[in-house]
Amino acid sequence: MKLVINSCYGGFGLSPKALKRYLELKGKQAYFYKQTKYNCSDNYVEFQRIDNVENLNELFIYCTTDDQGKVINNFPDNTFSSRDIPRNDKHLIQVVEELGAKANNICSKLKVVEIENSRWYKIDEYDGYESIEYRDIDDEWELAEDNDE
């Protein structure tokens, strides 16, 4: 079974380009927003849609699957996070294999690893750096199985 882990300190995350490709494979559209006005300095909040994410690799970009307009005055609704994607999702694996280093956000270095099927495992994380641990059986561990979604 293949799965994706982060191989550096910082934390798991996809670049905007990778998020866009992932959602495209799922049959969805991706829209990205960046905060441009802040209550503390501007006395109001504003987010602007970013249409070109080809070389965008900032940390605080928000992705949603519905177009909320070019400029919005509140936090985007229905934000989508790469942290919610199962690590053995076949589309996630495809994106990381296709894009290589361009799949990484500024805090990640993603890699596809292969583990034995029918093994109990968990992704162990220390300060964002991840590794695979194995065990015979435990309620906190997951069984390695291919994901056909």
ChimeraX attribute file (.defattr): number of C-alpha atoms within 10 A of each C-alpha:
attribute: neighborCount
match mode: 1-to-1
recipient: residues
	/A:1	14
	/A:2	19
	/A:3	21
	/A:4	22
	/A:5	25
	/A:6	22
	/A:7	18
	/A:8	16
	/A:9	15
	/A:10	17
	/A:11	22
	/A:12	23
	/A:13	23
	/A:14	27
	/A:15	25
	/A:16	28
	/A:17	21
	/A:18	25
	/A:19	23
	/A:20	23
	/A:21	23
	/A:22	25
	/A:23	17
	/A:24	13
	/A:25	15
	/A:26	11
	/A:27	9
	/A:28	14
	/A:29	16
	/A:30	21
	/A:31	25
	/A:32	26
	/A:33	25
	/A:34	19
	/A:35	19
	/A:36	12
	/A:37	15
	/A:38	12
	/A:39	9
	/A:40	8
	/A:41	8
	/A:42	10
	/A:43	8
	/A:44	12
	/A:45	16
	/A:46	18
	/A:47	22
	/A:48	18
	/A:49	20
	/A:50	16
	/A:51	11
	/A:52	11
	/A:53	16
	/A:54	12
	/A:55	10
	/A:56	14
	/A:57	18
	/A:58	13
	/A:59	14
	/A:60	9
	/A:61	16
	/A:62	21
	/A:63	25
	/A:64	20
	/A:65	16
	/A:66	15
	/A:67	15
	/A:68	15
	/A:69	12
	/A:70	13
	/A:71	15
	/A:72	15
	/A:73	12
	/A:74	11
	/A:75	14
	/A:76	24
	/A:77	13
	/A:78	11
	/A:79	15
	/A:80	18
	/A:81	13
	/A:82	17
	/A:83	11
	/A:84	7
	/A:85	12
	/A:86	13
	/A:87	18
	/A:88	22
	/A:89	16
	/A:90	18
	/A:91	21
	/A:92	25
	/A:93	19
	/A:94	15
	/A:95	20
	/A:96	21
	/A:97	15
	/A:98	13
	/A:99	13
	/A:100	15
	/A:101	15
	/A:102	19
	/A:103	26
	/A:104	22
	/A:105	22
	/A:106	16
	/A:107	19
	/A:108	22
	/A:109	22
	/A:110	25
	/A:111	18
	/A:112	19
	/A:113	14
	/A:114	11
	/A:115	15
	/A:116	13
	/A:117	13
	/A:118	13
	/A:119	17
	/A:120	19
	/A:121	21
	/A:122	17
	/A:123	17
	/A:124	13
	/A:125	16
	/A:126	11
	/A:127	9
	/A:128	18
	/A:129	18
	/A:130	21
	/A:131	14
	/A:132	13
	/A:133	11
	/A:134	16
	/A:135	12
	/A:136	10
	/A:137	12
	/A:138	10
	/A:139	6
	/A:140	8
	/A:141	16
	/A:142	16
	/A:143	17
	/A:144	18
	/A:145	15
	/A:146	14
	/A:147	14
	/A:148	8
	/A:149	8
